[in-house]
Amino acid sequence: MSKKTYYVADGVSAISAARIPESRKLRLTEGEAMHDVSLGRLLTSKPKASAGSAESVEGEE
């Protein structure tokens, strides 16, 4: 089965007891991701930055 990239929703700290990488991206098969996608814990597209995260990152202006 082929794997797709899924994005971890904000506030989620583990998927299937696995820690989330810093990139907040996971490569999973559709079957592996199905349950967490249905719960909104995994997203199929990159989440947009929330209004509260508009703070500048060090080194950016």
Secondary structure, DSSP 8 states (H G I E B T S, - for coil): ---EEEEE-TT--EETTEE--TT-EEEE-HHHHHHHHHTTSEESS-----GGG-S--TT--
